[in-house]
Amino acid sequence: MSRILLPLVGILFLSCWAAMAEAEEYMKYKDPKQPVGVRIKDLMKRMTLPEKIGQMMQLDRENVTRGIMTKYFIGSLLSGGGSVPAINASAKTWVKMVNRFQKGALATRLGIPMIYGIDAVHGHNNVYKATIFPHNVGLGVTRDPDLVKRIGAATALEVRATGIQYAFAPCIAVCRDPRWGRCYESYSEDYKIVRSMTELIPGLQGDIPANSQKGVPYVGGRDKVAACAKHYVGDGGTVKGINENNTILSWHDLLSIHMPAYYDSVAKGVSTVMVSYSSWNGQKMHSNRDMITGFLKNTLRFRGFVISDWQGIDRLTDPKHSNYTYSIEVGINAGIDMVMVPYNYTEFITGLTDLVNKRIIPLSRINDAVKRILRVKFIMGLFENPFADLSLLIIGDYCEQEHRELAREAVRKSLVLLKNGKSSDQPLLPLPKKASKILVAGSHADNLGYQCGGWTIEWQGVHGNNWTEGTTILNAIKTTVDPHTEVVYNENPDANFFKSNDFSYAIVVVGEYPYAETDGDTKNLTIPDPGLTTITNVCGAVKCVVVLISGRPVVIEPYVASMDALVAAWLPGSEGQGVADVLFGDYGFTGKLARTWFKTVDQLPMNVGDSHYDPLFPFGFGLETKPIKTN
């Protein structure tokens, strides 16, 4: 009996020893002292196909549990517009949610951390109490790359304070037609301005070291986030400004107008690039291998990862191939590395696994995608610091007022004075703070949601003042004027209101209601009712300045003659005090149009340099005022 037991004991001992040795095996990918390339190679050789496919997916948080993270090796999550842990959730609530999902990712065999993305496109705009900066349409007016870089740094801090490590910004579209519902996400119709505003990237990620290799992503510190240049490429040039439509351009024009900002983004170490829903000359960008793999990855030598837009590959079906498997095949083979599959992730896993097993998608393509995703995660330090840094909550609170002052500065610099007085020798602005009685009117004067526009708290924006913190233009006016000045607010006064007209002047604040993407596409670009009625009623009865809140130039020519002054305030965000700062002369108007202001929609598309150029206000136009000196 002992002769039988001894070999069994030996076998058991050797088995236990082997298991212990494996458990104690040195894993290079876990060693931060190893070069990133070595860590990637070591981890890749350990990964199974299901683990690799898990890294290539990004799911919406609403469709995920901690258990799903572990079971399917999920590599990334996102909050789509309005996808929040709770209404008015605090930063601490966000941190707890993100950390919970991260624990699920780390519970997998290899413990690969997930990366969480969010549309922080004008500040951390999904989050209650975050600073909401002006949308890009206003920031382009400033022509101030350093300002935009500082906004990027402030946004990164607020994003990381909620535990999130990845921002889907900047949008570097060159909007060539204001009928496009995303035009306010574009800095300008001029690619040179858009190029200069890629300074948001080092603001979000940190300054790339001087000796960095071209195209390699860079994220420098725990208060920085991975950035995302979007939407590659030509999204701002679609026919008639229709969202997700076809951009018809020569190769030369695509390169000279829509591509330059991508050169700069790659040079500045941007971590990711998001593919556009739109097509170029009839081919959808999500299926365009020549542009994604051929040009972006091979010619520009971009070494971060390429991500699809929300359900982007779902749109790749055609009459001959209406099944989802075809969409996966075309999108992945085109060069998309991470796919937003917010809901149908099991179908994606089944389809991609089958395509790889049948060698329709080569394993080399999967490996390329996973290497790129892991590269960003290693460079960010996610393997060493996968959880939220709770100290950033305190720093974020400490910097709140500083960030609001930065947003206020951005508002001041983004305002464009289009008219000032009915004659050159009778300017209305700056307005006197000491006046017996002034009128404030208009649907947008006391509405923080309208002031912020789309991509604020919810995808399409919100209505009212209770969704986040900030200062409406009405409240800013009240705190700016002399304490003895009576401020009367009437949203839409009729003719009878002015029978006893004793107002010194009126400020009318009207404009577009919030929208995003396709919902914002329009053929007429008119200000919705009752905005034009308010302008007519007020400016026909009292000296008035009209402040336009809009994501783009709108039809205004028939009404300009009745105004004493006209200000384009765009979508200024949460800090309405910046508008009052300039209206009342604490600061001067300095903004210059970064978009052509058309006379009629029949002229569109019309951009500076076009042969039919005949604008109401030309590109680069903007009257200036001097600040009023006070003792």
BASETOR-364817 format. One record per residue (C-alpha): x, y, z. Coordinates in Angstrom, 3 decimals, always signed. Each point is the difference from the previous one (the first is absolute). Example, Ala and Ser with C-alpha at 12.3 -4.5 7.8 and 13.67 -1.06 7.14 Angstrom:
+12.300 / -4.500 / +7.800 $
+1.370 / +3.440 / -0.660 $
This chain:
+0.000 / +0.000 / +0.000 $
+2.819 / +2.430 / +0.849 $
+1.572 / -0.574 / -3.396 $
-3.210 / +1.303 / -1.586 $
-0.445 / +2.944 / +2.358 $
+3.524 / +1.369 / -0.341 $
-0.271 / +0.681 / -3.747 $
-3.434 / +1.564 / +0.541 $
+1.377 / +2.276 / +2.702 $
+2.842 / +0.953 / -2.297 $
-2.346 / +0.796 / -2.815 $
-2.185 / +2.109 / +2.273 $
+3.067 / +1.812 / +1.318 $
+1.242 / +0.752 / -3.488 $
-3.470 / +1.178 / -1.062 $
-0.239 / +2.361 / +2.971 $
+3.515 / +1.251 / -0.624 $
-0.804 / +0.685 / -3.659 $
-3.168 / +1.848 / +0.967 $
+1.896 / +2.119 / +2.534 $
+2.738 / +0.681 / -2.507 $
-2.542 / +1.109 / -2.574 $
-1.681 / +2.244 / +2.570 $
+3.345 / +1.565 / +0.871 $
+1.139 / +0.273 / -3.612 $
+1.478 / +3.344 / -0.879 $
-2.420 / +1.756 / -2.345 $
+1.747 / +2.734 / -1.923 $
-3.243 / +1.732 / -0.928 $
-0.602 / +0.769 / +3.681 $
+3.423 / +1.607 / +0.433 $
-0.110 / +3.802 / -0.599 $
+3.799 / +0.009 / -0.336 $
-0.234 / -1.971 / -3.226 $
-0.316 / +1.886 / -3.329 $
-3.558 / +0.291 / -1.284 $
+0.803 / -2.126 / -3.046 $
+1.280 / -2.821 / +2.191 $
-3.068 / +0.156 / +2.234 $
-2.345 / -0.121 / -2.998 $
+1.817 / -2.996 / -1.491 $
-0.030 / -1.885 / +3.278 $
-3.695 / +0.591 / +0.612 $
-1.002 / -0.769 / -3.575 $
+1.589 / -3.458 / +0.080 $
-2.096 / -0.859 / +3.056 $
-3.343 / +1.123 / -1.456 $
-2.633 / -2.267 / -1.477 $
-2.210 / +1.041 / -2.895 $
-2.993 / +0.744 / +2.303 $
+2.238 / +2.204 / +2.150 $
+1.211 / +1.874 / -3.076 $
-3.514 / +0.516 / -1.331 $
-1.051 / +1.284 / +3.423 $
+2.619 / +2.737 / -0.256 $
-1.451 / +1.098 / -3.334 $
-3.445 / +0.816 / +1.374 $
-1.371 / +3.125 / +1.631 $
-3.413 / -0.426 / +1.667 $
-2.343 / +2.591 / +1.444 $
-0.098 / -0.115 / +3.787 $
-3.790 / -0.382 / -0.016 $
+0.352 / -3.478 / -1.488 $
+2.771 / -1.328 / +2.242 $
+0.538 / -1.560 / +3.401 $
+3.210 / -0.781 / +1.805 $
-0.605 / -3.656 / -0.822 $
-0.288 / +0.718 / -3.726 $
+3.332 / +1.833 / +0.135 $
+1.647 / -3.129 / +1.374 $
-1.817 / -2.604 / -2.081 $
+0.652 / +1.636 / -3.380 $
+3.370 / +1.669 / +0.773 $
-1.461 / +3.412 / -0.900 $
+2.767 / +2.501 / -0.742 $
-1.939 / +3.262 / -0.033 $
-3.227 / +1.692 / +1.072 $
-1.563 / +3.333 / -0.841 $
-2.731 / +2.324 / +1.075 $
-2.011 / +0.990 / -3.037 $
-1.682 / +3.421 / +0.145 $
-2.124 / +0.027 / +3.148 $
+1.172 / -3.442 / +1.183 $
+0.656 / +0.799 / +3.649 $
+0.010 / -1.977 / +3.267 $
-2.738 / +2.240 / +1.408 $
-1.642 / +3.366 / -0.664 $
+2.174 / +2.718 / +1.531 $
+2.589 / -2.643 / +0.933 $
+2.956 / +1.328 / +1.965 $
+3.604 / -0.543 / -1.044 $
+0.328 / -2.545 / +2.806 $
-2.957 / -1.963 / -1.407 $
+1.705 / -0.099 / -3.397 $
+3.217 / -1.215 / +1.625 $
-1.771 / -2.838 / +1.786 $
-1.682 / -1.086 / -3.219 $
+3.187 / +0.027 / -2.088 $
+1.976 / -1.801 / +2.705 $
-2.688 / -2.677 / +0.242 $
+0.314 / -0.745 / -3.696 $
+3.782 / +0.100 / +0.248 $
-0.080 / -2.677 / +2.678 $
-1.865 / -2.199 / -2.446 $
+2.695 / +0.532 / -2.639 $
+2.802 / -0.716 / +2.460 $
-1.691 / -3.216 / +1.134 $
+0.773 / -1.617 / -3.359 $
+2.830 / -2.520 / -0.369 $
+2.519 / +2.568 / -1.235 $
-1.368 / +3.016 / +1.867 $
+0.019 / +2.404 / -2.943 $
-1.530 / +3.330 / +1.102 $
-2.831 / +1.547 / -1.945 $
-0.024 / +3.552 / -1.347 $
-3.148 / +2.089 / +0.439 $
-0.959 / +2.619 / -2.628 $
-2.404 / +2.928 / +0.022 $
-0.985 / +2.926 / -2.240 $
+1.698 / +2.791 / +1.919 $
-0.238 / +2.362 / -2.961 $
-0.393 / +3.377 / +1.721 $
+1.043 / -0.841 / +3.514 $
-1.148 / -3.118 / +1.839 $
-3.452 / +0.712 / -1.377 $
-1.854 / -3.146 / +1.104 $
+0.707 / +0.668 / +3.664 $
-2.005 / +2.099 / +2.426 $
+1.884 / +3.078 / +1.241 $
+2.824 / -0.394 / -2.535 $
+1.272 / +3.154 / -1.700 $
-1.662 / +0.385 / -3.404 $
+2.289 / +1.857 / -2.397 $
-1.120 / +1.655 / -3.245 $
-0.497 / -2.398 / -2.884 $
+2.714 / -0.117 / -2.669 $
-1.861 / +2.388 / -2.330 $
+0.675 / +2.733 / +2.563 $
+3.533 / -1.073 / +0.861 $
+1.035 / +0.259 / -3.643 $
-0.928 / +3.673 / +0.153 $
+2.624 / +0.595 / +2.687 $
+2.870 / -1.182 / -2.235 $
+1.719 / -0.753 / +3.302 $
+1.618 / -3.464 / +0.050 $
+1.435 / +0.566 / +3.475 $
-3.501 / +0.648 / +1.362 $
-1.219 / -3.236 / -1.576 $
+2.968 / -1.885 / +1.458 $
-0.851 / +1.302 / +3.474 $
-3.614 / -1.078 / -0.518 $
+1.277 / -3.462 / -0.921 $
+2.028 / -0.212 / +3.213 $
-2.968 / +1.112 / +2.109 $
-2.289 / -2.475 / -1.718 $
+2.492 / -2.844 / +0.471 $
+0.191 / +0.664 / +3.721 $
-3.783 / +0.006 / +0.387 $
-0.300 / -3.183 / -2.072 $
+2.665 / -1.850 / +2.009 $
-1.591 / +1.213 / +3.229 $
-3.009 / -2.164 / -0.911 $
+2.203 / -3.039 / -0.659 $
-0.245 / +0.222 / -3.800 $
+3.164 / -0.204 / -2.102 $
-1.077 / +0.674 / -3.600 $
-1.695 / +3.002 / -1.654 $
-1.491 / -0.089 / -3.489 $
+1.504 / +3.384 / -0.919 $
+1.009 / +2.052 / -1.897 $
-2.368 / +0.144 / -2.942 $
+2.228 / +1.313 / -2.798 $
-2.642 / +0.064 / -2.700 $
+0.181 / +2.899 / -2.447 $
-3.660 / +0.980 / -0.301 $
-0.605 / +1.305 / -3.524 $
-3.791 / +0.301 / +0.236 $
-1.821 / +1.347 / +3.090 $
-3.071 / -2.074 / -0.831 $
+1.919 / -2.899 / +1.571 $
-1.287 / -0.815 / +3.490 $
+3.527 / -0.456 / +1.342 $
+1.357 / +3.306 / -1.285 $
+0.356 / +1.379 / +3.538 $
+2.454 / -2.812 / +0.717 $
+2.296 / +1.445 / -2.685 $
+2.413 / +2.832 / +0.739 $
-0.205 / +1.577 / -3.441 $
-0.589 / -0.313 / -3.730 $
+3.744 / +0.747 / -0.326 $
+2.266 / -3.001 / +0.461 $
+2.824 / +2.249 / +1.272 $
-2.033 / +1.010 / +3.054 $
-1.032 / -3.618 / +0.576 $
+3.653 / -1.069 / -0.152 $
+0.989 / +2.561 / +2.611 $
-2.725 / -1.222 / +2.361 $
+1.493 / -3.501 / +0.153 $
+1.795 / +1.514 / +3.004 $
-2.917 / -1.482 / +1.911 $
+1.849 / -3.326 / -0.346 $
+3.086 / +0.911 / +2.091 $
-2.433 / +1.675 / +2.380 $
-1.856 / -3.288 / +0.463 $
+3.005 / -2.335 / -0.220 $
+2.989 / +2.121 / +0.997 $
+2.856 / +1.347 / -2.110 $
+1.659 / -2.685 / -2.070 $
+3.721 / -0.400 / +0.823 $
+2.396 / +1.441 / -2.553 $
+1.587 / -3.376 / -0.753 $
-3.280 / -1.838 / -0.553 $
-0.350 / -2.278 / -2.991 $
-2.385 / +1.288 / -2.657 $
-3.537 / -1.312 / +0.280 $
+0.455 / -1.641 / +3.410 $
-2.732 / +1.000 / +2.472 $
+0.894 / +1.898 / +3.141 $
-1.918 / +0.549 / +3.246 $
+2.054 / +1.654 / +2.713 $
-1.365 / -0.435 / +3.474 $
-2.951 / -1.077 / +2.101 $
-1.739 / +3.347 / -0.509 $
+0.057 / -0.496 / -3.792 $
-2.259 / -1.990 / -2.323 $
+0.314 / -1.749 / -3.329 $
-1.285 / +2.315 / -2.740 $
-1.847 / -0.852 / -3.218 $
+0.282 / +1.879 / -3.306 $
-3.331 / -0.292 / -1.827 $
-1.699 / -0.689 / -2.371 $
+2.414 / -1.415 / -2.547 $
-0.320 / +1.420 / -2.618 $
-2.087 / +2.560 / -1.923 $
-3.013 / +0.008 / +2.317 $
-0.370 / +3.776 / -0.287 $
-0.225 / -0.015 / -3.797 $
-3.106 / -2.069 / -0.685 $
-2.439 / +0.961 / -2.745 $
-2.458 / +2.645 / +1.264 $
+1.385 / -0.467 / +3.503 $
-2.012 / -3.174 / +0.529 $
+1.358 / -1.977 / +2.935 $
+1.662 / -3.320 / -0.842 $
-0.382 / +0.808 / -3.696 $
+2.422 / -0.098 / -2.918 $
+2.977 / +2.341 / -0.349 $
+0.710 / +0.440 / -3.697 $
+3.525 / +1.303 / -0.398 $
+3.165 / -0.626 / -1.957 $
+2.928 / -1.666 / +1.754 $
+1.817 / +3.339 / -0.086 $
-2.859 / +1.892 / +1.671 $
-0.489 / -2.696 / +2.645 $
+3.692 / +0.225 / +0.876 $
+0.174 / +3.799 / -0.082 $
-3.239 / +0.807 / +1.895 $
-0.990 / -2.887 / +2.259 $
+3.239 / -1.870 / +0.671 $
+2.485 / +2.626 / +1.314 $
-1.268 / -0.053 / +3.588 $
+0.611 / -3.759 / +0.071 $
+3.650 / +0.566 / -0.910 $
+0.297 / +2.237 / +3.055 $
-1.973 / -2.340 / +2.248 $
+2.227 / -2.965 / -0.818 $
+3.110 / +2.142 / +0.451 $
-1.259 / +1.058 / +3.447 $
-0.359 / -3.609 / +1.109 $
-3.766 / -0.375 / -0.088 $
-0.932 / -3.379 / +1.482 $
-3.000 / -0.859 / -2.161 $
-1.775 / +0.966 / -3.196 $
-3.750 / -0.469 / -0.484 $
-1.329 / -0.885 / -3.435 $
-2.776 / +2.076 / -1.572 $
-3.463 / -1.288 / -0.824 $
+0.236 / +1.929 / -3.247 $
+1.166 / -1.204 / -3.404 $
+2.619 / +1.326 / -2.378 $
-1.036 / -0.133 / -3.641 $
-2.543 / -2.692 / +0.804 $
+2.076 / -2.269 / +2.225 $
-0.758 / -0.054 / +3.711 $
+3.009 / +0.922 / +2.072 $
-0.587 / -2.934 / +2.375 $
+0.765 / -2.318 / -2.920 $
+2.784 / +2.015 / -1.613 $
+3.150 / -2.085 / +0.406 $
+2.043 / +2.314 / -2.218 $
-0.701 / +2.964 / +2.287 $
+0.140 / -1.738 / +3.393 $
+2.781 / -2.558 / -0.450 $
+1.671 / +1.367 / -3.105 $
+0.158 / +3.709 / +0.784 $
-0.543 / +0.480 / +3.746 $
+1.957 / -2.993 / +1.255 $
+2.577 / -0.530 / -2.729 $
+0.584 / +3.445 / -1.520 $
-0.510 / +2.163 / +3.112 $
+1.431 / -2.802 / +2.175 $
-2.687 / +0.374 / +2.640 $
+0.657 / -2.587 / +2.724 $
-2.901 / +0.594 / +2.344 $
-3.291 / -1.781 / -0.545 $
-2.840 / +0.732 / -2.406 $
-3.481 / -0.096 / +1.493 $
-3.351 / -0.177 / -1.746 $
-2.790 / +2.441 / +0.684 $
-3.095 / -1.129 / +1.930 $
-1.260 / -3.134 / -1.788 $
+2.106 / +1.188 / -2.919 $
+0.491 / -3.368 / -1.654 $
-3.752 / -0.671 / +0.129 $
-0.377 / +2.479 / -2.856 $
+2.227 / -1.993 / -2.355 $
-2.704 / -2.311 / -1.306 $
-0.954 / +0.254 / -3.675 $
-2.691 / -1.658 / -2.176 $
+2.291 / -2.946 / -0.756 $
+1.197 / -0.428 / +3.589 $
-2.670 / +0.873 / +2.543 $
+1.376 / -2.143 / +2.839 $
+1.980 / +1.186 / +3.004 $
+2.849 / -2.423 / -0.626 $
+0.761 / +1.827 / -3.232 $
+0.120 / +3.294 / +1.921 $
+2.526 / -1.470 / +2.441 $
+2.131 / -1.390 / -2.819 $
+0.173 / +3.253 / -1.947 $
+0.539 / +2.235 / +3.029 $
+2.744 / -2.040 / +1.645 $
+1.818 / -0.713 / -3.264 $
-0.103 / +3.729 / -0.778 $
+2.122 / +0.583 / +3.091 $
-2.418 / +0.828 / +2.837 $
+1.600 / -1.205 / +3.240 $
-2.645 / +0.676 / +2.629 $
-3.692 / -0.202 / -0.861 $
-2.778 / +1.770 / +1.851 $
-2.515 / -2.800 / +0.458 $
-2.138 / +1.552 / +2.716 $
-2.614 / -2.742 / -0.011 $
+0.482 / -3.055 / -2.275 $
+3.354 / -1.116 / +1.361 $
-0.759 / -3.757 / +0.027 $
-0.910 / +0.150 / -3.684 $
+3.226 / +1.872 / -0.685 $
+2.062 / -2.579 / +1.904 $
-1.624 / -2.908 / -1.855 $
+0.376 / +1.661 / -3.376 $
+3.623 / +1.098 / +0.423 $
+1.043 / -3.364 / +1.455 $
-1.524 / -1.818 / -2.955 $
+1.662 / +2.346 / -2.504 $
+3.420 / -0.553 / +1.581 $
-0.451 / -3.769 / +0.181 $
-0.933 / -0.030 / -3.688 $
+3.025 / +2.257 / -0.743 $
-2.222 / +2.599 / -1.622 $
+1.517 / +2.435 / +2.500 $
+3.666 / -0.918 / +0.486 $
+1.311 / -0.467 / +3.524 $
+2.676 / +2.557 / -0.863 $
-2.738 / +2.655 / -0.274 $
-1.302 / -0.936 / +3.459 $
+3.510 / +0.128 / +1.413 $
+0.623 / +3.429 / -1.511 $
-3.189 / +1.340 / +1.564 $
+0.750 / -1.425 / +3.454 $
+3.625 / +1.195 / -0.035 $
-1.190 / +3.534 / -0.702 $
-2.576 / -0.087 / +2.798 $
+2.501 / -1.441 / +2.480 $
+2.587 / +2.598 / -1.031 $
-2.320 / +2.819 / +1.066 $
-0.849 / -1.753 / +3.268 $
+3.665 / -0.603 / +0.850 $
+1.041 / +3.544 / -0.920 $
-2.796 / +1.396 / +2.173 $
+1.174 / -2.023 / +2.983 $
-3.331 / -1.814 / +0.364 $
+1.695 / -3.263 / +0.966 $
+1.694 / +1.718 / +2.947 $
-2.887 / +2.296 / +0.908 $
-3.258 / -1.518 / -1.233 $
-2.246 / +1.630 / +2.595 $
-1.038 / +3.614 / +0.436 $
+2.366 / +2.253 / +1.904 $
-2.216 / +1.208 / +2.851 $
+2.297 / +2.960 / +0.642 $
-1.169 / +1.431 / -3.325 $
-3.467 / +0.437 / +1.512 $
+1.488 / +2.497 / +2.452 $
+2.124 / +1.685 / -2.678 $
-3.030 / +0.213 / -2.284 $
-2.043 / +1.708 / +2.708 $
+2.889 / +2.349 / +0.727 $
+0.320 / +0.956 / -3.680 $
-3.724 / +0.444 / -0.632 $
+0.037 / +3.794 / +0.247 $
+3.210 / +0.198 / -2.027 $
-1.619 / -2.028 / -2.776 $
-3.108 / +2.180 / +0.036 $
+2.175 / +3.082 / -0.356 $
+1.725 / -1.660 / -2.953 $
-3.374 / -0.697 / -1.606 $
-1.021 / +3.610 / +0.623 $
+3.173 / +1.167 / -1.751 $
-0.818 / -2.266 / -2.931 $
-3.500 / +1.481 / -0.249 $
+1.353 / +3.547 / -0.080 $
+2.452 / -0.823 / -2.782 $
-2.558 / -1.940 / -2.068 $
-2.546 / +2.826 / -0.382 $
-0.187 / +1.704 / -3.384 $
-1.432 / +3.510 / -0.293 $
-1.761 / +0.119 / -3.373 $
-1.709 / +3.373 / +0.308 $
+0.420 / +2.911 / +2.389 $
-2.328 / +2.942 / -0.539 $
-2.243 / +1.038 / -2.857 $
+2.729 / +2.362 / -1.120 $
+3.744 / -0.075 / +0.498 $
-0.041 / +2.998 / +2.337 $
-2.734 / -1.397 / +2.275 $
+1.286 / -3.277 / +1.470 $
-2.211 / -1.667 / +2.571 $
+2.638 / -2.224 / +1.559 $
+1.426 / -0.121 / +2.553 $
-3.230 / +0.448 / +1.930 $
-0.110 / +2.340 / +2.984 $
-0.338 / -1.790 / +3.312 $
-1.777 / +2.980 / +1.505 $
-3.451 / +0.241 / -1.525 $
-3.361 / +0.607 / +1.582 $
-1.702 / -3.021 / -1.559 $
+0.997 / -2.660 / -2.539 $
-1.893 / -2.821 / -1.648 $
+1.313 / -3.520 / -0.449 $
-2.053 / -2.136 / -2.382 $
+0.236 / -3.220 / -1.977 $
-0.356 / -3.740 / +0.445 $
+3.735 / -0.494 / +0.590 $
+0.623 / +2.718 / +2.588 $
-0.787 / -2.149 / +3.012 $
+0.529 / -3.558 / -1.192 $
+3.269 / -1.726 / +0.806 $
-0.866 / -3.013 / -2.138 $
-0.524 / +2.124 / -3.115 $
+3.194 / +1.880 / +0.762 $
+2.033 / -3.229 / +0.094 $
-1.536 / -1.684 / -3.061 $
+0.219 / -3.667 / -0.970 $
+2.331 / -2.527 / +1.605 $
-0.807 / +1.426 / +3.418 $
-1.234 / -2.380 / +2.717 $
-1.960 / -1.797 / -2.719 $
+0.896 / -0.754 / -3.619 $
-2.447 / +2.536 / -1.470 $
+0.491 / +2.519 / +2.805 $
-2.483 / +1.121 / +2.620 $
-2.527 / +2.746 / +0.769 $
+0.064 / +2.121 / +3.134 $
+2.318 / +0.846 / +2.864 $
-0.146 / -2.999 / +2.332 $
+2.184 / -2.463 / -1.879 $
+3.372 / +1.374 / +0.965 $
+1.659 / +3.029 / +1.564 $
+0.849 / +3.234 / -1.749 $
-1.016 / +3.597 / -0.591 $
-2.702 / +0.965 / -2.471 $
+0.435 / +3.156 / -2.035 $
-2.937 / +1.602 / +1.854 $
+1.587 / -0.617 / +3.391 $
+3.343 / +1.213 / -1.320 $
-1.633 / +3.259 / -1.117 $
-1.638 / +0.465 / +3.391 $
+3.309 / -0.385 / +1.837 $
+1.868 / +2.284 / -2.406 $
-2.184 / +3.105 / -0.208 $
-0.116 / +2.695 / +2.640 $
-1.916 / -1.091 / +3.127 $
-2.490 / +2.819 / -0.584 $
-0.793 / -1.058 / -3.573 $
-3.330 / -1.750 / -0.354 $
+0.196 / -3.142 / -2.140 $
-3.326 / -1.140 / -1.435 $
-0.212 / -3.462 / -1.557 $
-2.768 / -0.837 / -2.455 $
+0.677 / -3.005 / -2.211 $
-2.184 / +1.062 / -2.923 $
-1.629 / +3.407 / +0.487 $
-2.761 / +1.012 / -2.400 $
-0.754 / +3.459 / -1.350 $
-2.212 / +0.909 / +2.967 $
+2.929 / -0.472 / +2.352 $
+1.674 / +3.122 / -1.408 $
-2.910 / +2.450 / +0.371 $
+1.818 / +1.628 / +2.897 $
+3.503 / -0.387 / -1.362 $
+2.549 / +1.327 / +2.453 $
+2.845 / -2.430 / -0.682 $
+3.502 / +1.335 / -0.529 $
+0.766 / -2.945 / -2.283 $
-0.809 / -3.690 / -0.469 $
+2.055 / -3.179 / -0.240 $
-1.654 / -2.716 / -2.093 $
+1.438 / -3.504 / +0.347 $
-1.406 / -2.489 / -2.535 $
+1.220 / -2.830 / -2.182 $
-0.093 / -3.681 / -0.824 $
-1.282 / -2.669 / +2.362 $
+2.476 / -2.781 / +0.923 $
+0.645 / -2.813 / -2.456 $
+2.644 / -2.538 / -0.946 $
+0.996 / -1.796 / -3.184 $
-2.805 / -0.909 / -2.416 $
-2.682 / +1.697 / +2.100 $
+1.822 / +3.246 / -0.660 $
+0.065 / -0.313 / -3.775 $
-2.088 / +2.758 / -1.563 $
-0.835 / +1.368 / -3.428 $
-1.088 / +3.478 / +1.064 $
+2.275 / +1.096 / +2.896 $
-2.668 / +2.294 / +1.450 $
-0.275 / +0.975 / +3.645 $
-2.979 / -1.891 / +1.458 $
-3.025 / +1.810 / +1.352 $
-0.440 / +2.134 / +1.946 $
+3.537 / +1.317 / -0.492 $
-0.604 / +2.108 / -3.083 $
-3.261 / +1.319 / +1.429 $
+1.836 / +1.105 / +3.133 $
+2.618 / +1.811 / -2.088 $
-2.721 / +1.767 / -2.016 $
-2.055 / +1.024 / +3.026 $
+2.862 / +1.216 / +2.166 $
+2.275 / +1.590 / -2.584 $
-2.978 / +1.806 / -1.520 $
-0.732 / +1.677 / +3.330 $
+3.276 / +0.612 / +1.825 $
+3.717 / +0.294 / -0.666 $
+1.217 / -3.621 / -0.047 $
+2.973 / -2.355 / -0.185 $
-0.750 / -3.512 / -1.223 $
+2.128 / -2.843 / +1.363 $
-0.246 / -3.101 / -2.198 $
+0.451 / -3.414 / +1.583 $
+0.636 / -2.462 / -2.830 $
+2.230 / -2.794 / -1.169 $
+0.585 / +1.654 / -3.377 $
-0.923 / +3.052 / -2.059 $
-3.752 / +0.253 / -0.478 $
-2.338 / +2.043 / -2.199 $
+0.046 / +3.482 / +1.494 $
+0.354 / +2.488 / -2.881 $
-3.664 / +1.148 / -0.118 $
+0.183 / +1.022 / +3.665 $
+3.415 / +1.627 / +0.271 $
-1.231 / +3.454 / -1.008 $
-2.365 / +0.135 / +2.998 $
+2.794 / -0.753 / +2.481 $
+2.315 / +2.516 / +1.555 $
+2.610 / -2.663 / +0.709 $
+0.466 / -3.696 / -0.774 $
+2.229 / -2.482 / +1.815 $
+0.706 / -3.600 / -1.007 $
+0.467 / -1.856 / +3.286 $
-0.141 / -3.525 / -1.490 $
-0.491 / -2.634 / +2.737 $
+1.861 / +1.558 / +2.925 $
-0.502 / -2.740 / +2.586 $
-0.524 / +0.334 / +3.720 $
+1.713 / +3.335 / +0.587 $
-2.415 / +2.653 / -1.269 $
+1.888 / +2.592 / +2.010 $
+2.507 / +0.136 / -2.842 $
-2.706 / +1.482 / -2.245 $
-0.821 / +2.741 / +2.490 $
+3.725 / +0.726 / +0.502 $
+0.258 / +1.166 / -3.607 $
-3.465 / +1.513 / -0.489 $
+0.649 / +2.427 / +2.832 $
+3.598 / +0.818 / -0.885 $
+2.041 / -1.733 / +2.682 $
+1.697 / -1.604 / -2.998 $
-0.039 / +0.923 / -3.671 $
-1.356 / -1.961 / -2.939 $
+2.873 / -1.738 / -1.807 $
-1.527 / -3.049 / -1.765 $
+0.230 / -0.434 / -3.764 $
-2.310 / -2.270 / -1.984 $
+1.462 / -3.434 / -0.642 $
-2.982 / -0.723 / -2.251 $
-1.560 / +1.936 / -2.861 $
-3.379 / +1.509 / +0.879 $
-2.246 / -0.465 / -3.026 $
-2.878 / +2.201 / -1.163 $
-2.358 / -2.773 / -1.116 $
+0.141 / -3.791 / +0.132 $
-0.142 / -0.038 / -3.795 $
+3.658 / +1.060 / +0.040 $
+1.102 / -3.150 / +1.872 $
+2.477 / -1.487 / +0.025 $
+2.069 / +3.182 / -0.056 $
+3.452 / +0.265 / +1.496 $
+2.724 / +2.587 / -0.165 $
+1.766 / -0.203 / -3.352 $
-3.019 / -1.252 / -1.923 $
-0.751 / +1.718 / -3.306 $
-3.580 / +0.800 / +1.070 $
+1.101 / +1.505 / +3.323 $
-2.513 / +2.697 / +0.997 $
-0.479 / -0.177 / +3.787 $
-2.007 / +2.042 / +2.451 $
+3.057 / -0.007 / +2.255 $
+3.242 / -1.395 / -1.466 $
+2.388 / -2.488 / +1.547 $
+2.279 / +1.897 / +2.387 $
-2.504 / +2.798 / +0.649 $
-0.484 / +1.332 / +3.512 $
-0.334 / +3.507 / +1.389 $
+2.089 / +0.903 / +3.026 $
-0.627 / +2.060 / +3.091 $
+2.296 / +1.229 / +2.721 $
-0.568 / -0.856 / +3.645 $
-1.364 / +2.810 / +2.140 $
+2.607 / +1.122 / +2.491 $
-1.267 / +0.354 / +3.533 $
+1.744 / +1.453 / +3.004 $
